[in-house]
Each structure stands twice: as structure tokens, then as C-alpha cells.
């Protein structure tokens, strides 16, 4: 039988090497820093398409292996393309004075929301000072005095005729204190003294006062009592009328004062919703003028452990998003994507009665709302583990609306719930995840196809060409400049490119794991510093690679020791029938290595061999079956070579 011809790989072909002489520079200082992104044309094109596609559902799902430079590429593309869009409006929540449980949303042009909050706060502070002065002014006192004089005159006229009539009938009007109020009581005069009618009736029962005379007094009492009650009803009506006139004057003078203070607001805030809010606020203030007149009592420190509520808090503006300092649309990278951080919450406080309460000022925005009109980037694996995040994200992207609520199991204990006005959303979401997570969601969640229509898939390697080698050198230049590291000479660049080719696993490719390559650049700079060199050379790159391997290859070293001792037997010379050498690749996460393994096959005479009853009856496990099969192979080779 002819021996099969085999081909051998030469030692030179096992590893690709780069001649430093082919590089057209001496050090990386001769190069310009890299401006674009290399090796990710497919992913970058998809990112640019998704960012430019301003249609519903065209959010971006970035897939790729960890440490493939996905986040750095997304940041760079966002920086280049996001400035083309306009700055979004500011968002504010204000009190709904008619229905406080439904706060009103105001949308203002960038910077105007901050000014509105400042102007309203300044108006309230001014009124705190001016309103008490207004009610101490001579004009106000004169008006109130005129009303009171009219009231006293009419009241005097009522009582002048009544007192005369009561006196002629032998009665007197006596003021009695009852429940912190003074009420007039009609009493007959007996022996020159007013006596309550009930006390006089008791004297009649005891025979100390004539009954006939009492009955006459009682008859006159009933007639006068009815007339007195009627007069006092008219006096109370007059009193209410005076009080209403007083409140009306208070409101008129207050509104006149406020109109002078907010004269410039009409020109500055032309939005109809803002004008309606200001009118509603002024109307509510005019109905609660006692807030301004009891400030000193509110400031007094109390003994309660709970803070007292500020009555003026309902007139503040809750600035949800402030885009006054933005030059383009917001770009937010959320590194901790919990429900609260992404979608906001409604905070609560404990009032003096120990009850949880909340209001519009406790509404807080999350990253999803702050990024409205711009871009939100986060890692899906971090977010999908958080309760409620994925359903809320899908709901917001499908409806393009967001209603802030608190995801909190203890929120049921609050006595007041808010339903803020929903926010129209225009946020472009960019998710980062590994390919398997995208495939799982694509198979089991049909909403994914509707809300993430763009996939940007990032490569783990790129073609090895003269252009990519040149760009790789420019990348090294960019990193050394950004982090103020030592420059690489051409030998160091060549060594790093060779290592990058080895990392890709193909001699025709260069790895795009730029975060890992950047770590090698930093470590090579460290070893150059230890060596006292001003430039990084190939030996420093080799040292960085060797020390990185040494830190992680303890298991490989132990296996090699077992081979050297003969514990693990590997034949490397000669030929043996039914035996070959194989290579098992171990992946330890941060380090991969190959371990030689002996693979043998043996034959024997016969058919069934040893029967494993437990295996046939499905009563054994994998380990037991493997042991029996190994034993069976040994016994076949040992005892079944000449006879079955």
C-alpha cells in the first residue's frame, strides 16, 4: 500500500511578520492622528443610516463581540453627525390649580424654560414682600375703613330701634359668651335686673313668681325673640356682604399689583399655555392671600420631626429638561440603565401627619426624557436585567409618548397619586449587545422588528492591506497623543501589528479589538518607562505581550509540566496504527491556549461486546456510561483480538 503523501507547513509560514523597513516613517510622531474609524465600514454605514433616518422605528441595535470597539465607534459617529440636528425644547411641569393630580406640561424653546422658572420664582419672592406692604398702605386702609363705617352705620340703625322697642316692653339685650363667640340674648327685667327666661320659668315652678305675669312676659318674649332673630339674620347677611366686598377689594388691589410685576411676561412668553398658566396662578394667589399674610407664623420652628409644607411651592416651575447650554441635540450614554435612571420617577415625602405625599415638583426626568430630540445609548444586557425596563422602553418607542411613573412596589402606600401629562418623545435609542442576545429577541419578541429596524453589526477583524496597516499606525499615534504616551518607533508598530494579526486568527486579517490593543499600547509605554527609553521599541511591545500571557497561563504551565513528567503521554516520533495527536483549545476568558491530546482507536472481533444494562434501560448517567465504554474498549483490545 502506497504511503499517503503529506504536506508540511514551514516554520516561516506559521506566523506572519512585518518588515519594519516597509513602513514609511521612523516614529508615530511623523504621522497624523487617526480621524475616522477603521475596519468597521459595515457597522459605521449602518450607524450613519440609522441616525439620518428620521422615521418611526428606525432605532439602532449595535451588535458585536465585547471589546470590539463598539462604544468608541458609536461615540465618534454621534459626535460627527449629531450636530446637524436642532436643539430640542425645554420641558417643564407646573401645577394644575384646577386638578392638582394632573400636572401640566409646558414646552419652551431652549433656554426659555430656565428663564420661566427664574422669573416665576422671582415674582413669588417679590410678592412675599409687596403684598404685606399693600395691605398696610393708606389707600388700602382707607378703602377698608370706608366699608366698615358703612357697615357700622347700618348696624347701628338696626339696633337703635330694636333697643328702644325692647326697653319699652320691659326687656334687655344681654351679650353672652358661647363657644368663643358672643351672641345677644333677650332677657326680661325683674326687680330692675335682667333674668334669663329659663331661670324665671324655674321660679314660677317653685311658686316664687306669679304664673299669670310670667305668661304675659313669655308672650312678649316670643314676639320680640322672633323680631330680634330676624334683625340679626339681616345683620349677618350685611356682615357677609361686607366681608365679600373686603375680599373683592383685596383681590382687585392684588391683581393690580401683580399686573405691574408681570407686565413684561406677555412679550417674553407668547405661548398660549404659559399665559393660561400665569393667569391660573394669579387667580389662585388672589384666592389664597392669607399665604402672604401668615409668613412669620410659617417660619416659626416647630417641635415636629416632619418638615412643614411650603404653601408657595405650588407656584414654582419644575424644570424637567434644560437645554440652555446645548449646541446640538443631547447625546446621553447611560451606564446604569435602571428604570428610575432611564424613565424618571415621582418622589414622595412624609408630611407632618406621617402620610406619604407627592406633587408636581417631585417629578424627576430620566435619561430617556433628557435625550428627547437627541440620542440615548446604553448596554442592553445591563438594562434587560432591570425589572420593568424592557416593557417600558418598547411601549415608549411604539407610542412615541412617555408618561412618568414610579416603578416602586411601596408606591401603593402613598395617599395621593399623580398622572402627569404625557410627553411627546423623539428619542433615537442605540442599544449595544452581543449577537446572541439580538437573535434571541428577534426570535421571541416580535416588537423588536418594529422598533429596532437598523442593525449595526461590528466586525472582529478587518482585511490586512497597506491602507489598513497605515490606518493602524495612525490609530497608535492617536492613542499616544490622547493619553500623552511615548511615541512608537517603526519596530514597535510592526510588533503590535503582528500581534493584532495573531489575535485575529488569520494571516489575511487584522484584529479590530481596539480596546485590547489600546491596553497593549499602555503596557508597552509602562515597560519603556521602566527601561528609561524615550521611545517605545519592539522589545517593549514583546515584553507587554509576554507579561500579559504570564499573568494568565498558570494552567497551561501546569499541563506542560504534566507532559514533561510523562503524566500525560504524547508521542511525537514514529508511527502507531490507530493513534493520532490532536490539539484541544482551552478558553479561559482572557487567555486561550492549545493542549496536545492523544486520540486512539481500537478494533476487536465480534459484534456486541460488553452490554451496559443500565445504559440500555436509561438508568445511568453520562459519567457512568463513559466509564463503561472506556473499560469496554480496553477489554476488547486486550482480550478480543484473536477471538470474539
PAKOL-759478 format. One record per residue (C-alpha): residue in one letter; x, y, z. Coordinates in steps of 0.25 Angstrom, whole numbers, plus 2048, in hexadecimal, padded with zeros to 3 digits. Example, Ala and Ser with C-alpha at 12.3 -4.5 7.8 and 13.67 -1.06 7.14 Angstrom:
// PAKOL-759478
+---+-----+-----+-----+
| r |   X |   Y |   Z |
+---+-----+-----+-----+
| A | 831 | 7EE | 81F |
| S | 837 | 7FC | 81D |
+---+-----+-----+-----+
This chain:
// PAKOL-759478
+---+-----+-----+-----+
| r |   X |   Y |   Z |
+---+-----+-----+-----+
| X | 800 | 800 | 800 |
| X | 806 | 80D | 7FC |
| X | 809 | 817 | 807 |
| X | 800 | 823 | 807 |
| X | 807 | 830 | 803 |
| X | 806 | 83B | 80E |
| X | 80A | 84A | 80D |
| X | 811 | 851 | 818 |
| X | 810 | 860 | 81C |
| X | 81D | 867 | 81D |
| X | 821 | 86E | 829 |
| X | 821 | 87B | 822 |
| X | 813 | 879 | 81D |
| X | 80E | 877 | 82B |
| X | 80E | 885 | 82F |
| X | 80C | 892 | 826 |
| X | 817 | 89C | 829 |
| X | 818 | 8AB | 824 |
| X | 825 | 8B1 | 820 |
| X | 827 | 8BE | 827 |
| X | 82F | 8C3 | 81B |
| X | 822 | 8C3 | 813 |
| X | 81C | 8CE | 81C |
| X | 81D | 8DC | 817 |
| X | 820 | 8E3 | 824 |
| X | 82A | 8E2 | 82F |
| X | 821 | 8E4 | 83B |
| X | 812 | 8E7 | 83D |
| X | 815 | 8F5 | 83F |
| X | 817 | 8F6 | 830 |
| X | 808 | 8F2 | 82E |
| X | 7FB | 8FA | 82F |
| X | 7F1 | 8F4 | 839 |
| X | 7E6 | 8EB | 834 |
| X | 7D9 | 8F3 | 831 |
| X | 7CF | 8E9 | 82D |
| X | 7CC | 8DB | 831 |
| X | 7D3 | 8CF | 82B |
| X | 7CF | 8C1 | 828 |
| X | 7C0 | 8C3 | 82A |
| X | 7BA | 8C8 | 81D |
| X | 7AE | 8BF | 81E |
| X | 7AB | 8C4 | 82D |
| X | 7AE | 8D3 | 82A |
| X | 7A6 | 8D3 | 81E |
| X | 79A | 8CD | 826 |
| X | 79C | 8D7 | 831 |
| X | 79C | 8E3 | 827 |
| X | 790 | 8DE | 820 |
| X | 788 | 8DC | 82D |
| X | 78C | 8E9 | 833 |
| X | 788 | 8F0 | 826 |
| X | 77B | 8E8 | 824 |
| X | 771 | 8F1 | 82B |
| X | 765 | 8E8 | 82B |
| X | 75E | 8E0 | 836 |
| X | 764 | 8D3 | 83A |
| X | 772 | 8D5 | 834 |
| X | 779 | 8D4 | 841 |
| X | 787 | 8CD | 840 |
| X | 78B | 8BF | 846 |
| X | 79A | 8BE | 846 |
| X | 79F | 8B0 | 847 |
| X | 7AE | 8AB | 848 |
| X | 7B7 | 8A4 | 852 |
| X | 7BB | 8AB | 85F |
| X | 7C8 | 8B3 | 85E |
| X | 7C6 | 8B5 | 84F |
| X | 7C5 | 8C4 | 850 |
| X | 7B6 | 8C5 | 84E |
| X | 7B4 | 8D0 | 859 |
| X | 7C0 | 8D8 | 854 |
| X | 7BB | 8D7 | 845 |
| X | 7AD | 8DC | 84A |
| X | 7B2 | 8E8 | 851 |
| X | 7BB | 8EC | 846 |
| X | 7AF | 8EB | 83B |
| X | 7A6 | 8F2 | 845 |
| X | 7B0 | 8FD | 846 |
| X | 7B1 | 8FF | 837 |
| X | 7A3 | 8FE | 834 |
| X | 79A | 903 | 840 |
| X | 79E | 912 | 83E |
| X | 795 | 912 | 831 |
| X | 788 | 912 | 839 |
| X | 782 | 91D | 840 |
| X | 782 | 91F | 850 |
| X | 775 | 91A | 856 |
| X | 76B | 922 | 85E |
| X | 76C | 923 | 86D |
| X | 761 | 91B | 875 |
| X | 75A | 920 | 882 |
| X | 750 | 91B | 88B |
| X | 747 | 925 | 892 |
| X | 73B | 924 | 89C |
| X | 72D | 921 | 897 |
| X | 725 | 92A | 8A0 |
| X | 718 | 924 | 89C |
| X | 71D | 916 | 89D |
| X | 72A | 914 | 8A4 |
| X | 72B | 905 | 8A1 |
| X | 72D | 908 | 892 |
| X | 739 | 912 | 891 |
| X | 73A | 91A | 885 |
| X | 746 | 918 | 87B |
| X | 74C | 925 | 875 |
| X | 755 | 924 | 869 |
| X | 75E | 930 | 866 |
| X | 769 | 934 | 85D |
| X | 777 | 930 | 862 |
| X | 77B | 939 | 86E |
| X | 76D | 93F | 870 |
| X | 769 | 934 | 87A |
| X | 774 | 938 | 883 |
| X | 771 | 947 | 882 |
| X | 762 | 944 | 885 |
| X | 766 | 93D | 892 |
| X | 76F | 948 | 896 |
| X | 764 | 953 | 892 |
| X | 759 | 94C | 89A |
| X | 762 | 949 | 8A6 |
| X | 766 | 958 | 8A6 |
| X | 757 | 95C | 8A4 |
| X | 753 | 954 | 8B1 |
| X | 75E | 959 | 8B9 |
| X | 75B | 968 | 8B5 |
| X | 74C | 965 | 8B9 |
| X | 750 | 960 | 8C6 |
| X | 756 | 96D | 8C9 |
| X | 74C | 976 | 8C2 |
| X | 73F | 970 | 8C6 |
| X | 740 | 973 | 8D5 |
| X | 744 | 981 | 8D1 |
| X | 738 | 982 | 8C8 |
| X | 72E | 97F | 8D4 |
| X | 735 | 989 | 8DD |
| X | 735 | 994 | 8D3 |
| X | 72C | 9A1 | 8D6 |
| X | 724 | 99E | 8C9 |
| X | 720 | 990 | 8CD |
| X | 71D | 994 | 8DC |
| X | 715 | 9A0 | 8D7 |
| X | 70C | 997 | 8CE |
| X | 70A | 98C | 8D9 |
| X | 707 | 997 | 8E3 |
| X | 6FC | 99D | 8D9 |
| X | 6F6 | 98F | 8D8 |
| X | 6F6 | 98D | 8E7 |
| X | 6F0 | 99B | 8EA |
| X | 6E4 | 998 | 8E1 |
| X | 6E2 | 98A | 8E8 |
| X | 6E3 | 990 | 8F6 |
| X | 6D9 | 99B | 8F2 |
| X | 6CF | 991 | 8EC |
| X | 6D1 | 988 | 8F8 |
| X | 6CF | 994 | 902 |
| X | 6C2 | 997 | 8FB |
| X | 6BD | 989 | 8FC |
| X | 6C0 | 989 | 90B |
| X | 6BB | 997 | 90F |
| X | 6AD | 994 | 90C |
| X | 6AE | 986 | 912 |
| X | 6B3 | 98A | 91F |
| X | 6A9 | 995 | 921 |
| X | 69E | 98B | 91E |
| X | 6A4 | 980 | 927 |
| X | 6A5 | 98A | 932 |
| X | 697 | 98F | 931 |
| X | 692 | 980 | 932 |
| X | 69A | 97E | 93F |
| X | 6A5 | 976 | 939 |
| X | 6B4 | 978 | 937 |
| X | 6BE | 972 | 92D |
| X | 6CA | 96C | 934 |
| X | 6D7 | 967 | 92D |
| X | 6DA | 959 | 931 |
| X | 6E7 | 951 | 92E |
| X | 6E5 | 944 | 928 |
| X | 6F0 | 93B | 920 |
| X | 6F9 | 946 | 91F |
| X | 6EE | 94F | 919 |
| X | 6E5 | 95A | 91E |
| X | 6D7 | 959 | 91C |
| X | 6CC | 962 | 920 |
| X | 6C1 | 95C | 92A |
| X | 6B3 | 963 | 92D |
| X | 6B0 | 963 | 93C |
| X | 6A4 | 969 | 943 |
| X | 6A7 | 973 | 94E |
| X | 6A2 | 96F | 95C |
| X | 6A5 | 977 | 968 |
| X | 6AE | 980 | 960 |
| X | 6B7 | 974 | 95B |
| X | 6B7 | 96C | 94E |
| X | 6B4 | 95E | 951 |
| X | 6B5 | 952 | 947 |
| X | 6A7 | 94D | 943 |
| X | 6AA | 93F | 947 |
| X | 6AE | 944 | 955 |
| X | 6A1 | 94B | 956 |
| X | 699 | 93F | 952 |
| X | 6A0 | 937 | 95D |
| X | 69C | 942 | 967 |
| X | 68D | 940 | 962 |
| X | 68E | 931 | 964 |
| X | 693 | 933 | 973 |
| X | 688 | 93D | 975 |
| X | 691 | 949 | 977 |
| X | 68C | 951 | 96B |
| X | 67D | 953 | 966 |
| X | 679 | 949 | 95B |
| X | 670 | 953 | 954 |
| X | 67A | 95E | 954 |
| X | 684 | 954 | 94E |
| X | 67B | 950 | 943 |
| X | 679 | 95F | 93F |
| X | 689 | 960 | 93F |
| X | 68A | 953 | 937 |
| X | 680 | 958 | 92D |
| X | 688 | 965 | 92B |
| X | 695 | 95D | 92B |
| X | 691 | 955 | 91F |
| X | 68D | 961 | 917 |
| X | 699 | 968 | 91A |
| X | 6A2 | 95C | 918 |
| X | 69D | 95A | 90A |
| X | 69F | 968 | 907 |
| X | 6AD | 968 | 90D |
| X | 6B1 | 95B | 905 |
| X | 6AC | 962 | 8F8 |
| X | 6B5 | 96E | 8FB |
| X | 6C1 | 966 | 8FE |
| X | 6BF | 95E | 8F1 |
| X | 6BF | 96B | 8EA |
| X | 6CC | 96F | 8F1 |
| X | 6D3 | 962 | 8EE |
| X | 6CF | 964 | 8DF |
| X | 6D5 | 972 | 8E0 |
| X | 6E1 | 96D | 8E6 |
| X | 6E3 | 962 | 8DC |
| X | 6E1 | 96D | 8D1 |
| X | 6EC | 976 | 8D8 |
| X | 6F5 | 96A | 8D8 |
| X | 6F3 | 967 | 8CA |
| X | 6F5 | 975 | 8C6 |
| X | 702 | 975 | 8CE |
| X | 707 | 969 | 8C7 |
| X | 703 | 96F | 8BA |
| X | 70C | 97B | 8BD |
| X | 717 | 972 | 8C1 |
| X | 717 | 96B | 8B4 |
| X | 716 | 977 | 8AC |
| X | 721 | 97E | 8B2 |
| X | 72A | 971 | 8B2 |
| X | 727 | 96F | 8A3 |
| X | 72A | 97E | 8A1 |
| X | 738 | 97B | 8A8 |
| X | 73B | 96F | 8A0 |
| X | 737 | 975 | 893 |
| X | 742 | 97F | 895 |
| X | 74C | 974 | 899 |
| X | 74A | 96B | 88D |
| X | 748 | 975 | 882 |
| X | 754 | 970 | 87A |
| X | 750 | 962 | 87B |
| X | 745 | 963 | 870 |
| X | 750 | 967 | 866 |
| X | 75A | 95D | 86B |
| X | 751 | 951 | 86C |
| X | 748 | 951 | 860 |
| X | 744 | 943 | 861 |
| X | 735 | 941 | 864 |
| X | 737 | 936 | 86E |
| X | 741 | 93F | 876 |
| X | 737 | 94B | 876 |
| X | 72C | 942 | 87B |
| X | 735 | 93C | 886 |
| X | 739 | 94A | 88B |
| X | 72A | 94E | 88B |
| X | 726 | 942 | 893 |
| X | 732 | 944 | 89C |
| X | 72E | 953 | 89F |
| X | 71F | 94F | 8A1 |
| X | 723 | 944 | 8AB |
| X | 72C | 94E | 8B2 |
| X | 721 | 958 | 8B3 |
| X | 718 | 94D | 8BA |
| X | 723 | 94A | 8C4 |
| X | 728 | 957 | 8C8 |
| X | 72A | 952 | 8D6 |
| X | 736 | 94B | 8D2 |
| X | 73D | 958 | 8D1 |
| X | 738 | 95E | 8DE |
| X | 73C | 952 | 8E7 |
| X | 74B | 950 | 8E2 |
| X | 750 | 953 | 8F0 |
| X | 748 | 948 | 8F6 |
| X | 74C | 93E | 8EC |
| X | 75B | 941 | 8EF |
| X | 75A | 93E | 8FE |
| X | 761 | 932 | 901 |
| X | 758 | 926 | 906 |
| X | 75B | 91A | 90E |
| X | 756 | 911 | 903 |
| X | 760 | 907 | 8FD |
| X | 75A | 909 | 8EF |
| X | 75C | 916 | 8E7 |
| X | 750 | 91F | 8E5 |
| X | 74C | 921 | 8D7 |
| X | 74F | 92E | 8CF |
| X | 742 | 934 | 8CA |
| X | 749 | 93B | 8BF |
| X | 74F | 92E | 8BA |
| X | 743 | 92D | 8B1 |
| X | 747 | 939 | 8A9 |
| X | 755 | 934 | 8A6 |
| X | 759 | 92F | 898 |
| X | 75E | 921 | 897 |
| X | 769 | 921 | 88C |
| X | 769 | 913 | 887 |
| X | 774 | 915 | 87C |
| X | 77D | 921 | 87A |
| X | 783 | 922 | 86C |
| X | 788 | 931 | 86E |
| X | 797 | 92D | 86D |
| X | 795 | 923 | 861 |
| X | 79B | 926 | 854 |
| X | 795 | 91A | 84D |
| X | 78B | 90E | 851 |
| X | 78E | 907 | 85E |
| X | 797 | 8FB | 85E |
| X | 795 | 8F3 | 86B |
| X | 79D | 8E6 | 86E |
| X | 796 | 8DF | 879 |
| X | 7A0 | 8D6 | 880 |
| X | 796 | 8D2 | 88B |
| X | 789 | 8CF | 884 |
| X | 77F | 8CD | 88F |
| X | 770 | 8D0 | 88E |
| X | 772 | 8DD | 896 |
| X | 77E | 8E2 | 88F |
| X | 778 | 8DF | 881 |
| X | 76A | 8E3 | 883 |
| X | 76A | 8EC | 88F |
| X | 761 | 8EB | 89C |
| X | 757 | 8F3 | 8A5 |
| X | 75E | 8F5 | 8B2 |
| X | 756 | 8F5 | 8BF |
| X | 757 | 8FC | 8CD |
| X | 751 | 8FA | 8DA |
| X | 749 | 905 | 8DF |
| X | 746 | 909 | 8EE |
| X | 73B | 8FF | 8EF |
| X | 745 | 8F4 | 8EB |
| X | 73E | 8F1 | 8DE |
| X | 745 | 8F0 | 8D1 |
| X | 742 | 8FB | 8C7 |
| X | 747 | 900 | 8BA |
| X | 744 | 90B | 8B0 |
| X | 749 | 910 | 8A2 |
| X | 756 | 916 | 8A8 |
| X | 75B | 907 | 8AB |
| X | 75A | 903 | 89D |
| X | 768 | 8FF | 898 |
| X | 76D | 8FC | 88A |
| X | 775 | 8F0 | 886 |
| X | 77F | 8EF | 87A |
| X | 775 | 8EB | 870 |
| X | 76D | 8F8 | 872 |
| X | 77A | 901 | 873 |
| X | 77F | 8FB | 866 |
| X | 771 | 8FF | 85F |
| X | 775 | 905 | 851 |
| X | 783 | 8FE | 852 |
| X | 789 | 8F1 | 855 |
| X | 789 | 8E7 | 860 |
| X | 794 | 8DC | 861 |
| X | 795 | 8D0 | 86B |
| X | 798 | 8C2 | 86C |
| X | 78C | 8B9 | 86B |
| X | 792 | 8AE | 874 |
| X | 792 | 8B7 | 87F |
| X | 784 | 8BD | 87C |
| X | 77D | 8B0 | 87A |
| X | 780 | 8AA | 887 |
| X | 779 | 8B6 | 88E |
| X | 76A | 8B4 | 891 |
| X | 761 | 8BB | 888 |
| X | 76B | 8C2 | 87F |
| X | 769 | 8BA | 872 |
| X | 75A | 8BB | 872 |
| X | 75A | 8CA | 875 |
| X | 765 | 8CC | 86A |
| X | 75C | 8C5 | 860 |
| X | 750 | 8CC | 864 |
| X | 756 | 8DA | 863 |
| X | 75D | 8D7 | 855 |
| X | 750 | 8D1 | 84F |
| X | 747 | 8DC | 854 |
| X | 751 | 8E7 | 854 |
| X | 74C | 8EC | 861 |
| X | 751 | 8EC | 86F |
| X | 749 | 8ED | 87C |
| X | 752 | 8EE | 888 |
| X | 74E | 8E4 | 893 |
| X | 756 | 8DE | 89F |
| X | 759 | 8CF | 89E |
| X | 759 | 8CC | 8AC |
| X | 751 | 8C1 | 8B4 |
| X | 750 | 8CA | 8C0 |
| X | 749 | 8D5 | 8B8 |
| X | 73C | 8CF | 8BC |
| X | 73D | 8D5 | 8C9 |
| X | 73C | 8E4 | 8C5 |
| X | 72F | 8EB | 8C6 |
| X | 730 | 8F3 | 8BA |
| X | 733 | 8EE | 8AC |
| X | 737 | 8F7 | 8A0 |
| X | 735 | 8F5 | 892 |
| X | 73D | 8FF | 88B |
| X | 73A | 904 | 87D |
| X | 741 | 8FB | 873 |
| X | 74E | 8FF | 86B |
| X | 74F | 8FE | 85C |
| X | 75C | 8F7 | 85A |
| X | 766 | 8F8 | 84F |
| X | 772 | 8F0 | 855 |
| X | 77B | 8E7 | 84C |
| X | 77F | 8DB | 854 |
| X | 78C | 8D4 | 851 |
| X | 78E | 8C6 | 858 |
| X | 79B | 8BF | 85A |
| X | 79A | 8B0 | 85B |
| X | 7A1 | 8A3 | 857 |
| X | 79B | 89C | 84A |
| X | 795 | 890 | 852 |
| X | 78C | 89A | 85A |
| X | 787 | 8A0 | 84D |
| X | 784 | 893 | 847 |
| X | 77C | 88F | 854 |
| X | 774 | 89B | 854 |
| X | 772 | 89B | 845 |
| X | 76C | 88D | 846 |
| X | 764 | 88E | 853 |
| X | 760 | 89D | 853 |
| X | 759 | 8A1 | 846 |
| X | 759 | 8B0 | 84B |
| X | 768 | 8B1 | 848 |
| X | 766 | 8B1 | 839 |
| X | 75C | 8BD | 83B |
| X | 764 | 8C6 | 844 |
| X | 773 | 8C2 | 840 |
| X | 773 | 8C2 | 831 |
| X | 782 | 8C4 | 830 |
| X | 78D | 8BA | 834 |
| X | 79B | 8BF | 834 |
| X | 7A4 | 8B3 | 835 |
| X | 7B2 | 8B5 | 838 |
| X | 7BE | 8AC | 833 |
| X | 7C8 | 8A5 | 83C |
| X | 7D3 | 8A7 | 831 |
| X | 7D6 | 8AF | 824 |
| X | 7DD | 8AC | 817 |
| X | 7ED | 8AD | 818 |
| X | 7F0 | 8B7 | 80D |
| X | 7FB | 8C2 | 80C |
| X | 7F0 | 8CC | 80F |
| X | 7EB | 8C5 | 81C |
| X | 7F9 | 8C4 | 821 |
| X | 7FB | 8D3 | 81E |
| X | 7EE | 8D6 | 826 |
| X | 7F2 | 8CD | 831 |
| X | 7FF | 8D5 | 833 |
| X | 7F7 | 8E1 | 833 |
| X | 7EE | 8DB | 83E |
| X | 7FA | 8D9 | 846 |
| X | 7FE | 8E7 | 844 |
| X | 7F0 | 8EC | 849 |
| X | 7F1 | 8E4 | 855 |
| X | 7FF | 8E8 | 859 |
| X | 7FB | 8F7 | 857 |
| X | 7ED | 8F6 | 85E |
| X | 7F3 | 8EF | 86A |
| X | 801 | 8F6 | 86A |
| X | 809 | 8E9 | 868 |
| X | 817 | 8E7 | 862 |
| X | 817 | 8E6 | 853 |
| X | 819 | 8D9 | 84C |
| X | 825 | 8D6 | 842 |
| X | 823 | 8CE | 836 |
| X | 827 | 8C1 | 83C |
| X | 81D | 8C3 | 848 |
| X | 812 | 8C6 | 83D |
| X | 816 | 8B9 | 835 |
| X | 816 | 8B1 | 842 |
| X | 808 | 8B6 | 846 |
| X | 802 | 8B4 | 838 |
| X | 808 | 8A5 | 838 |
| X | 801 | 8A3 | 846 |
| X | 7F4 | 8A8 | 840 |
| X | 7F5 | 89F | 834 |
| X | 7F7 | 893 | 83E |
| X | 7EB | 898 | 846 |
| X | 7E2 | 897 | 83A |
| X | 7E6 | 889 | 838 |
| X | 7E8 | 88B | 829 |
| X | 7F5 | 890 | 822 |
| X | 7EC | 897 | 818 |
| X | 7E5 | 89F | 823 |
| X | 7E8 | 8A9 | 82E |
| X | 7E0 | 8A9 | 83B |
| X | 7D6 | 8B5 | 83E |
| X | 7D7 | 8B3 | 84D |
| X | 7DC | 8C1 | 84F |
| X | 7D9 | 8C2 | 85E |
| X | 7E2 | 8B5 | 860 |
| X | 7ED | 8BB | 856 |
| X | 7EC | 8C9 | 85E |
| X | 7EF | 8C1 | 86B |
| X | 7FC | 8BB | 864 |
| X | 800 | 8C9 | 860 |
| X | 7FF | 8CE | 86E |
| X | 806 | 8C2 | 874 |
| X | 811 | 8C4 | 869 |
| X | 813 | 8D2 | 86E |
| X | 814 | 8CD | 87C |
| X | 81F | 8C4 | 879 |
| X | 826 | 8CF | 870 |
| X | 826 | 8D8 | 87D |
| X | 82C | 8CC | 885 |
| X | 837 | 8CB | 87B |
| X | 839 | 8DA | 87B |
| X | 836 | 8DC | 86C |
| X | 830 | 8E8 | 865 |
| X | 82A | 8DF | 85A |
| X | 823 | 8D2 | 85A |
| X | 82A | 8C7 | 853 |
| X | 826 | 8B9 | 84F |
| X | 82D | 8B3 | 85B |
| X | 823 | 8BB | 864 |
| X | 817 | 8B6 | 85C |
| X | 81C | 8A8 | 85D |
| X | 81E | 8AA | 86C |
| X | 810 | 8AF | 86D |
| X | 80B | 8A3 | 866 |
| X | 813 | 899 | 86E |
| X | 810 | 89E | 87B |
| X | 801 | 89E | 878 |
| X | 802 | 890 | 874 |
| X | 80A | 88C | 880 |
| X | 7FF | 892 | 889 |
| X | 7F5 | 889 | 883 |
| X | 7FC | 87C | 87F |
| X | 7FD | 875 | 88C |
| X | 7F4 | 869 | 888 |
| X | 7FC | 868 | 87B |
| X | 809 | 867 | 882 |
| X | 803 | 85C | 88C |
| X | 7FF | 854 | 880 |
| X | 80C | 855 | 879 |
| X | 813 | 850 | 886 |
| X | 80A | 844 | 886 |
| X | 80E | 841 | 877 |
| X | 81D | 843 | 87B |
| X | 81C | 83A | 886 |
| X | 814 | 82F | 87E |
| X | 807 | 830 | 885 |
| X | 801 | 834 | 878 |
| X | 807 | 82B | 86D |
| X | 809 | 832 | 860 |
| X | 811 | 82A | 855 |
| X | 817 | 834 | 84B |
| X | 821 | 82A | 844 |
| X | 81D | 81E | 83B |
| X | 810 | 818 | 837 |
| X | 806 | 810 | 83E |
| X | 7F9 | 809 | 838 |
| X | 7EC | 80F | 83D |
| X | 7F3 | 81B | 844 |
| X | 7F4 | 82A | 840 |
| X | 7F7 | 836 | 848 |
| X | 7ED | 841 | 849 |
| X | 7EC | 84F | 84F |
| X | 7E1 | 853 | 859 |
| X | 7DF | 862 | 85B |
| X | 7DD | 867 | 869 |
| X | 7D6 | 875 | 86A |
| X | 7D8 | 87B | 878 |
| X | 7D1 | 888 | 875 |
| X | 7DD | 891 | 874 |
| X | 7E6 | 887 | 86E |
| X | 7E6 | 87B | 864 |
| X | 7F0 | 870 | 862 |
| X | 7F1 | 862 | 85C |
| X | 7F3 | 855 | 863 |
| X | 7F9 | 849 | 85B |
| X | 7F0 | 83D | 85D |
| X | 7F2 | 82E | 858 |
| X | 7E6 | 829 | 850 |
| X | 7E5 | 81A | 84F |
| X | 7DC | 810 | 848 |
| X | 7DC | 801 | 84A |
| X | 7D4 | 7F5 | 844 |
| X | 7D1 | 7E7 | 848 |
| X | 7CA | 7DB | 843 |
| X | 7BB | 7D9 | 846 |
| X | 7AE | 7E1 | 846 |
| X | 7A8 | 7E6 | 853 |
| X | 7B4 | 7E5 | 85C |
| X | 7B1 | 7E9 | 86B |
| X | 7A2 | 7ED | 86D |
| X | 79F | 7F8 | 876 |
| X | 792 | 7F4 | 87C |
| X | 790 | 801 | 884 |
| X | 792 | 809 | 877 |
| X | 788 | 801 | 86F |
| X | 77E | 803 | 87A |
| X | 781 | 812 | 87A |
| X | 785 | 811 | 889 |
| X | 793 | 816 | 889 |
| X | 799 | 824 | 886 |
| X | 7A4 | 829 | 87D |
| X | 7B0 | 827 | 886 |
| X | 7AC | 818 | 889 |
| X | 7A9 | 816 | 87A |
| X | 7B7 | 81C | 876 |
| X | 7BE | 813 | 881 |
| X | 7B8 | 806 | 87C |
| X | 7BB | 80A | 86D |
| X | 7CA | 80C | 871 |
| X | 7CA | 7FF | 878 |
| X | 7C3 | 7F8 | 86D |
| X | 7CE | 7FE | 863 |
| X | 7D9 | 7F9 | 86C |
| X | 7D3 | 7EB | 86D |
| X | 7D1 | 7EA | 85E |
| X | 7DF | 7EE | 85B |
| X | 7E5 | 7E5 | 866 |
| X | 7DC | 7D8 | 864 |
| X | 7D5 | 7D9 | 857 |
| X | 7E0 | 7DA | 84D |
| X | 7E0 | 7CB | 848 |
| X | 7D2 | 7C6 | 84C |
| X | 7C5 | 7CD | 84F |
+---+-----+-----+-----+
